[in-house]
Amino acid sequence: MLKILHIGKPGNVARFAAGLTLPPHTLAECRSGSTLEEYLAAGGDADVLLADAMTPIAAELIDAMPNLKLIHSEGVGYN
């Protein structure tokens, strides 16, 4: 089963994925600005890292996630 670590506003995944068919998964959520230890405790074994576009993702976090296959930034931009 796919595990997703979402870093950002809790509930955004459910809100933005409404109506989509996602593969079987578990979702761990952390608020932006949490510590490295908090991110790893919640989802250090996650396959996918889904982060708010304004949240910096440290190399230490990526390096500490052995199952990580995908990093995605949520958000849109316009000028």
Backbone as CSV, one residue per row, in Angstrom:
resi,resn,N_x,N_y,N_z,CA_x,CA_y,CA_z,C_x,C_y,C_z
1,MET,0.853,-1.173,0.000,0.000,0.000,0.000,0.902,1.241,0.000
2,LEU,0.516,2.216,-0.758,1.238,3.479,-0.896,1.076,4.316,0.369
3,LYS,2.181,4.896,0.842,2.095,5.814,1.981,2.496,7.203,1.520
4,ILE,1.679,8.194,1.867,1.898,9.585,1.477,2.144,10.413,2.731
5,LEU,3.213,11.192,2.717,3.443,12.191,3.758,3.092,13.543,3.160
6,HIS,2.074,14.173,3.719,1.661,15.497,3.263,2.157,16.522,4.268
7,ILE,2.887,17.519,3.781,3.361,18.617,4.617,2.668,19.882,4.144
8,GLY,1.840,20.438,4.982,1.076,21.633,4.620,-0.153,21.751,5.492
9,LYS,-1.164,22.390,4.976,-2.398,22.594,5.727,-3.174,21.274,5.806
10,PRO,-3.428,20.785,7.019,-4.191,19.547,7.150,-5.538,19.652,6.428
11,GLY,-5.888,18.584,5.745,-7.152,18.546,5.011,-7.034,18.913,3.549
12,ASN,-5.903,19.486,3.127,-5.761,19.882,1.721,-5.827,18.692,0.772
13,VAL,-5.246,17.573,1.154,-5.270,16.413,0.257,-6.705,15.976,0.022
14,ALA,-7.473,15.842,1.070,-8.871,15.428,0.925,-9.660,16.444,0.103
15,ARG,-9.410,17.713,0.357,-10.146,18.756,-0.362,-9.782,18.794,-1.843
16,PHE,-8.495,18.758,-2.166,-8.067,18.892,-3.560,-8.177,17.597,-4.354
17,ALA,-8.242,16.452,-3.662,-8.351,15.176,-4.370,-9.795,14.687,-4.437
18,ALA,-10.724,15.503,-3.982,-12.133,15.104,-4.009,-12.532,14.721,-5.434
19,GLY,-13.128,13.557,-5.559,-13.576,13.090,-6.870,-12.534,12.295,-7.635
20,LEU,-11.292,12.293,-7.169,-10.255,11.513,-7.833,-10.228,10.097,-7.270
21,THR,-9.851,9.157,-8.102,-9.658,7.797,-7.641,-8.168,7.607,-7.393
22,LEU,-7.805,7.470,-6.149,-6.411,7.280,-5.771,-6.165,5.805,-5.504
23,PRO,-4.938,5.348,-5.733,-4.633,3.961,-5.392,-4.744,3.773,-3.877
24,PRO,-4.859,2.545,-3.431,-4.905,2.328,-1.983,-3.702,2.991,-1.314
25,HIS,-3.979,3.745,-0.244,-2.907,4.503,0.393,-3.237,4.805,1.847
26,THR,-2.195,5.167,2.565,-2.361,5.749,3.887,-1.786,7.155,3.812
27,LEU,-2.342,8.049,4.587,-1.946,9.446,4.542,-1.494,9.894,5.919
28,ALA,-0.287,10.436,5.973,0.213,11.070,7.190,0.308,12.562,6.904
29,GLU,-0.155,13.386,7.824,-0.127,14.833,7.610,0.661,15.537,8.706
30,CYS,1.474,16.501,8.305,2.216,17.367,9.224,2.046,18.802,8.748
31,ARG,1.967,19.697,9.684,1.905,21.111,9.329,3.268,21.597,8.851
32,SER,3.271,22.545,7.935,4.505,23.207,7.530,5.165,23.796,8.760
33,GLY,6.475,23.750,8.793,7.210,24.302,9.916,7.451,23.319,11.041
34,SER,7.013,22.072,10.877,7.308,21.049,11.869,8.798,20.731,11.814
35,THR,9.284,20.049,12.817,10.701,19.695,12.842,10.972,18.472,11.980
36,LEU,12.228,18.280,11.647,12.634,17.093,10.890,12.175,15.833,11.617
37,GLU,12.341,15.804,12.914,11.950,14.642,13.709,10.443,14.387,13.631
38,GLU,9.654,15.456,13.631,8.196,15.305,13.521,7.802,14.764,12.150
39,TYR,8.436,15.285,11.100,8.155,14.772,9.754,8.483,13.291,9.664
40,LEU,9.647,12.902,10.183,10.072,11.510,10.101,9.202,10.599,10.963
41,ALA,8.777,11.077,12.126,7.904,10.272,12.976,6.565,10.015,12.294
42,ALA,6.060,10.998,11.593,4.760,10.866,10.921,4.847,10.039,9.649
43,GLY,5.921,10.233,8.873,5.956,9.584,7.568,7.338,9.300,7.033
44,GLY,8.265,8.957,7.884,9.619,8.664,7.423,9.704,7.483,6.490
45,ASP,8.689,6.618,6.521,8.667,5.452,5.634,7.761,5.670,4.411
46,ALA,7.377,6.909,4.154,6.458,7.211,3.046,7.107,7.009,1.683
47,ASP,6.268,6.673,0.715,6.682,6.512,-0.680,6.600,7.836,-1.426
48,VAL,5.684,8.700,-0.992,5.419,9.968,-1.668,5.485,11.100,-0.651
49,LEU,6.143,12.174,-1.024,6.179,13.395,-0.219,5.412,14.454,-0.993
50,LEU,4.335,14.925,-0.421,3.482,15.942,-1.024,3.581,17.172,-0.150
51,ALA,4.171,18.247,-0.670,4.444,19.420,0.156,3.791,20.666,-0.408
52,ASP,3.355,21.524,0.499,2.871,22.844,0.131,3.978,23.566,-0.641
53,ALA,3.605,24.329,-1.639,4.588,24.996,-2.498,5.489,25.961,-1.741
54,MET,5.048,26.460,-0.601,5.830,27.426,0.162,6.693,26.783,1.245
55,THR,6.623,25.474,1.374,7.353,24.772,2.418,8.705,24.299,1.903
56,PRO,9.793,24.761,2.503,11.104,24.247,2.096,11.258,22.795,2.560
57,ILE,11.813,21.976,1.692,12.058,20.573,2.016,13.568,20.373,2.095
58,ALA,14.046,20.054,3.268,15.484,19.912,3.487,16.016,18.611,2.892
59,ALA,17.239,18.668,2.419,17.899,17.470,1.884,17.967,16.381,2.947
60,GLU,18.104,16.768,4.212,18.163,15.789,5.294,16.877,14.969,5.380
61,LEU,15.742,15.602,5.115,14.477,14.872,5.124,14.436,13.876,3.972
62,ILE,14.779,14.327,2.797,14.773,13.441,1.623,15.723,12.267,1.844
63,ASP,16.920,12.556,2.331,17.924,11.506,2.556,17.475,10.489,3.604
64,ALA,16.636,10.915,4.541,16.206,10.042,5.629,14.963,9.215,5.291
65,MET,14.450,9.352,4.080,13.241,8.626,3.674,13.620,7.539,2.665
66,PRO,13.914,6.322,3.133,14.429,5.278,2.247,13.452,4.791,1.184
67,ASN,12.150,4.930,1.401,11.151,4.437,0.442,10.694,5.495,-0.555
68,LEU,11.214,6.711,-0.434,10.717,7.835,-1.221,10.916,7.611,-2.722
69,LYS,9.821,7.747,-3.467,9.839,7.564,-4.919,9.408,8.819,-5.674
70,LEU,8.671,9.713,-4.998,8.112,10.878,-5.667,8.018,12.037,-4.686
71,ILE,8.398,13.221,-5.154,8.196,14.457,-4.405,7.323,15.352,-5.278
72,HIS,6.223,15.829,-4.713,5.309,16.683,-5.468,5.013,17.939,-4.654
73,SER,5.008,19.062,-5.320,4.680,20.333,-4.682,3.254,20.712,-5.048
74,GLU,2.429,20.900,-4.029,1.040,21.305,-4.310,1.002,22.816,-4.487
75,GLY,0.148,23.261,-5.341,-0.016,24.695,-5.524,-0.047,25.076,-6.986
76,VAL,-0.402,26.308,-7.199,-0.436,26.864,-8.552,0.166,28.254,-8.500
77,GLY,0.510,28.751,-9.623,1.035,30.100,-9.692,0.495,30.808,-10.926
78,TYR,0.498,32.106,-10.880,0.064,32.892,-12.022,0.676,34.265,-11.941
79,ASN,0.749,34.949,-13.046,1.251,36.321,-13.115,0.189,37.198,-13.727
